Amino acid sequence: MNARPVVKICGITTAEGLGAAVAAGADMIGLVFFPPSPRHQAPDAAAALAARAPAPSAGGPLRVGLFVDPTDDEIAAVLAALPLHILQLHGSEPPERLAALRTRFGLPLMKAIGIAVPADLDAVDAYAPVADHLLLDAKPPPDATRPGGNAGSFDWSLPATRPIPRPWLLAGGLTPDNVAEALRISGAPGVDVSSGVERSRGVKDPALVQRFVEAAILG
């Protein structure tokens, strides 16, 4: 029997959205620390928001901080305000940068890899030795201002064509209506959603969050 998929709700910005993710049973919540994103949070605001959720030891979700090509000082400023469980790197950080961040901060790392064509999966081999988790996301369009959260998707059958030696999440264009099919086609052990459960840009819809988690878990 297959294990229950891991579900991450990314880009939480409101107490309502956080409460919906917790109530639905999301395994991870993503807090975005990238100013160009409509889901960006200042460290103090993110800390106040995250404090509303139970700790993982009490059944609450893991807190994932999303950064894009951050400096050490930027990460340190967030960690000073808010303990995180995972650092998500969503930029062009090379494997050597991940290794340095692990040494500096001692936290598990999740690396996002943009996928559009089969050759993009070659990056899995480069990052697997230094990342604890991988996130396979749709590669952004050339004119995009953000590396993720653009509501685009990629061929879900691609990840099934090769072994992925780390826990990984599928992302990009997922919604309550297609997540079960995406899991079936890709074979992903988990999913990550942001814009697909929003009622307006950056604001999560509790009903969509609930539907998404149920569809991912129940199929």
FENFEN-V409674 format. One record per residue. N is the residue number from 1. RES is the residue in one small letter. SS is DSSP state (hx for helix, st for strand, lp for the rest). PHI is phi in whole degrees, 0 to 359 (NA if undefined). Layout:
# FENFEN-V409674
N,RES,SS,PHI
N,RES,SS,PHI
This chain:
# FENFEN-V409674
1,m,lp,NA
2,n,lp,291
3,a,lp,289
4,r,lp,298
5,p,lp,297
6,v,st,284
7,v,st,237
8,k,st,242
9,i,st,256
10,c,st,257
11,g,lp,76
12,i,lp,290
13,t,lp,230
14,t,lp,228
15,a,hx,297
16,e,hx,296
17,g,hx,294
18,l,hx,297
19,g,hx,300
20,a,hx,294
21,a,hx,296
22,v,hx,294
23,a,hx,297
24,a,hx,283
25,g,lp,93
26,a,lp,299
27,d,lp,277
28,m,st,219
29,i,st,240
30,g,st,253
31,l,st,246
32,v,st,263
33,f,lp,239
34,f,lp,212
35,p,lp,308
36,p,lp,295
37,s,lp,280
38,p,lp,292
39,r,lp,257
40,h,st,298
41,q,lp,232
42,a,lp,290
43,p,hx,306
44,d,hx,294
45,a,hx,294
46,a,hx,295
47,a,hx,294
48,a,hx,296
49,l,hx,292
50,a,hx,295
51,a,lp,296
52,r,lp,282
53,a,lp,266
54,p,lp,297
55,a,lp,292
56,p,hx,305
57,s,hx,294
58,a,hx,253
59,g,lp,95
60,g,lp,279
61,p,lp,279
62,l,st,290
63,r,st,265
64,v,st,249
65,g,st,263
66,l,st,264
67,f,st,233
68,v,lp,236
69,d,lp,46
70,p,lp,281
71,t,lp,276
72,d,hx,301
73,d,hx,296
74,e,hx,294
75,i,hx,293
76,a,hx,299
77,a,hx,295
78,v,hx,292
79,l,hx,294
80,a,hx,292
81,a,hx,265
82,l,lp,211
83,p,lp,295
84,l,lp,248
85,h,lp,263
86,i,st,216
87,l,st,260
88,q,st,258
89,l,st,254
90,h,lp,242
91,g,lp,251
92,s,lp,258
93,e,lp,302
94,p,lp,283
95,p,hx,305
96,e,hx,297
97,r,hx,291
98,l,hx,297
99,a,hx,299
100,a,hx,293
101,l,hx,293
102,r,hx,297
103,t,hx,296
104,r,hx,288
105,f,hx,251
106,g,lp,66
107,l,lp,249
108,p,st,301
109,l,st,241
110,m,st,240
111,k,st,249
112,a,st,276
113,i,st,235
114,g,st,283
115,i,st,237
116,a,lp,226
117,v,lp,229
118,p,hx,307
119,a,hx,297
120,d,hx,297
121,l,hx,290
122,d,hx,299
123,a,hx,295
124,v,hx,303
125,d,hx,295
126,a,hx,287
127,y,hx,266
128,a,hx,304
129,p,lp,292
130,v,lp,242
131,a,lp,249
132,d,lp,276
133,h,st,222
134,l,st,241
135,l,st,233
136,l,st,266
137,d,st,242
138,a,st,295
139,k,lp,295
140,p,lp,292
141,p,lp,295
142,p,lp,303
143,d,lp,266
144,a,lp,290
145,t,lp,264
146,r,lp,227
147,p,lp,283
148,g,lp,209
149,g,lp,71
150,n,lp,259
151,a,lp,69
152,g,lp,269
153,s,lp,231
154,f,lp,225
155,d,lp,295
156,w,lp,292
157,s,lp,280
158,l,hx,299
159,p,hx,299
160,a,hx,284
161,t,hx,273
162,r,lp,207
163,p,lp,289
164,i,lp,240
165,p,lp,276
166,r,lp,220
167,p,st,304
168,w,st,215
169,l,st,241
170,l,st,265
171,a,st,219
172,g,lp,106
173,g,lp,72
174,l,lp,280
175,t,lp,218
176,p,lp,301
177,d,lp,276
178,n,lp,239
179,v,hx,294
180,a,hx,297
181,e,hx,294
182,a,hx,299
183,l,hx,295
184,r,hx,295
185,i,hx,287
186,s,hx,278
187,g,lp,73
188,a,lp,295
189,p,lp,278
190,g,st,191
191,v,st,223
192,d,st,228
193,v,st,228
194,s,lp,224
195,s,hx,295
196,g,hx,290
197,v,hx,235
198,e,st,249
199,r,st,267
200,s,st,208
201,r,lp,303
202,g,lp,86
203,v,st,240
204,k,st,286
205,d,lp,260
206,p,hx,305
207,a,hx,294
208,l,hx,291
209,v,hx,300
210,q,hx,299
211,r,hx,297
212,f,hx,295
213,v,hx,297
214,e,hx,298
215,a,hx,294
216,a,hx,293
217,i,hx,280
218,l,hx,267
219,g,lp,79
